[in-house]
Amino acid sequence: MEKPVIADKSPIPVELKKGETYYYCTCGKSSSQPFCDGSHQGTSFEPLAFEAKEDGTAYLCACKHTKNPPYCDGTHNSL
């Protein structure tokens, strides 16, 4: 199994709008972090579609090792 690229070792704050669907990058190669730009093509990775549950700032994982994707769970502190 391929391992994702660690895009950053801190979460990325993003403004989300309730009810909108977003596509989270799982491979770590996207230049549009934390969102997918198609850079996973040719890999075993697929973007993770998720719907925002509320308006506001969310902290999305950039290390790609969270146990609660797409949200940061602090795993980057142990990498």
PyMOL commands that set and color helices and strands:
alter all, ss='L'
color gray80, all
select helices_A, chain A and resi 75-78
alter helices_A, ss='H'
color red, helices_A
select strands_A, chain A and resi 12-16+21-24+48-51+56-60
alter strands_A, ss='S'
color yellow, strands_A
deselect
rebuild
show_as cartoon
